[in-house]
Amino acid sequence: LGIFSDEIMQAMSRGEADGSLSGRTVVWEKTMAMVPEAFMKGHGFASFDDEAFDAAWPGYRPPHAHNTWIMSLFETGLVGTVLISIALFLLLVQSYRLSARLGRPSYAFYITLLSLLAGLTGLIYGGKMSTLMGLSFVLFYQENMERVRLSRPSESTP
């Protein structure tokens, strides 16, 4: 495979090979170039697929920006990106605190952490609901309900 690495990278690229990340950096650059047009409020939720932006993508149209934060900035602007960042930070902190309260590792914490890291090269939060996004919220809810149940004094039956 090492002998054919250039051919493999070219085959994986979308026409504009950047030598890494299978063309993601090109998508990031083009997306960030469109952000200033609607910096504060963004272009609108789920607008990345809009035909109005077809001119920016000759030959290949990526389905999303391949980065949670860039996609959020493009679609919801600075306002939406700050709000989603605060929500995710609070989800991470609260799920970490649940670990101590439950006396075991919080699955929501690890799924949220994984999702945040994966969001650097893919779309996890922002845009339409993804599996990992939904799973992190469902796990947090379940673990929080477990914490509530455990904090109630047990009722003894006579």
N, C-alpha and C positions, 0 to 999 in steps of 0.2 A: 504493500500500500504506500509506503514511503516513496517509492519510485514514481508513483502516479499521483502524488499529492496535489500538484498543480491542476491536473485534469479533474481530480475529485472536487477540489475547491471551485473550479469553474462550473462543474456540473451542478453543484449545490447552490451556486449563486443565482440571483435572479437577473443576470445580465450585466450588472455593475459590481463585479467582485471587489470586495474590500480587503480580502486576505484573512478575514476573521468573521466569526458570527454569521456566516452565510448571508451577507448583505444587510444585516440589521443596522449597521452604522449608517448606511446610505438612507435607509428608511427613517432613522432618527433625525438625520440632518435635514431631509426634505420636510419632515413633519415639523421640526422646530422652526424651519424657515417660514412656515405658515402660521405659527403661533402669534406673532406680533399683530396680525390682522385683527385678532379678537382676544387680546391678552387678558383682560379682566374677566369677561364672561364666557369666553370660548366660542366655538363654532356651533355648539349645540350637542346634546346627548345623542349618541349613535350617529353622528354626522360624518364620521370618517369614511363611510361607504358612499357618501353623497356624490352624485355625478358632477357636482360643481367643482370637485377637486380632481377630476380625471386628468386634467392637463398637467398636473404635477407628477403623474405616474405613467409616462409613456412606455408601452410594452407590457408592463406588469403592474397590477394594482394589489398591494398587500391588503390582507383582510383587516389588519389593525397595525398599530405603531410598534408592536413587539417590545413595549416598555410601559409598565403601568403608569408611571409618573408623566411620561411624555404624552401618552394617550389622554390621561386626565387633563393635562394642561391644554391640549388641543381641543378637546370636546367641552370641558367645563371651565376652562380658564383658570386664573389664579385663585379665584374664589372657591371653585369646586375642588381644586387640587389641595388647597389648605384645609378645607373641610374633610376630605377623604383622608388626608394625612393625620389630622387630629383624631378622627374616628378609629383609624387603624392603630395609632399609637395607644389610644385608650384601651382598645381591644387587647393589644399585646400586654400592656401593663396589668390590666384587670385579670387576664387569664393567667399571668405569672403569679399574681397574688392568690388566685384560686388554688394553685399548687400547694402553697403553705396552709391554706385553710382546709383543703381536702386531705392533706398528708400524703399526697401522691403527685406525680407529674401531671400537669394539665395537658390533655391532648389538644385543646384549643390553642394553647400557647405555641406548641410545636408546629401545628398546621398553619397558624398565622405567621410564624417566623419563616417557615418554608415558603409560604405564599409571597411574603414580602421580598425574600431573596430571589425567588423565581420571577417576580415582577420586574426585575431589572433587565431581563432579556425576553420577557413574554408578557402577555396580558392576563393578569389574574384579577385585580381589582380595577374598577373603572370599566366603562362600557357595559355590555350585558353581563348578567350573572354567570359566573363560571362555577364549575364544580367545587374547586378549592375555596372560592369565596363563600359559597353557600355552606360548605362543610365547616369552615371556621366559625361562622355565626351559629350554626346548629349545635356544634360541640360546646361553644361557650354557653349557650342557653341551657343545654342539658347539665353541664357541670355546675352552673350557677343554681339550677333547681336542686341538684344533689347537695350543694352547700346549704341551701335553705332548709332542706329536709333534715340534714344532719344537725343543724343548729337548733331545731325545735326540741324542746324537752320531750323525752319519750314518755308516752302515756302508759302507765302500768295498769294492767287489767286486774280487777279484784278476783 
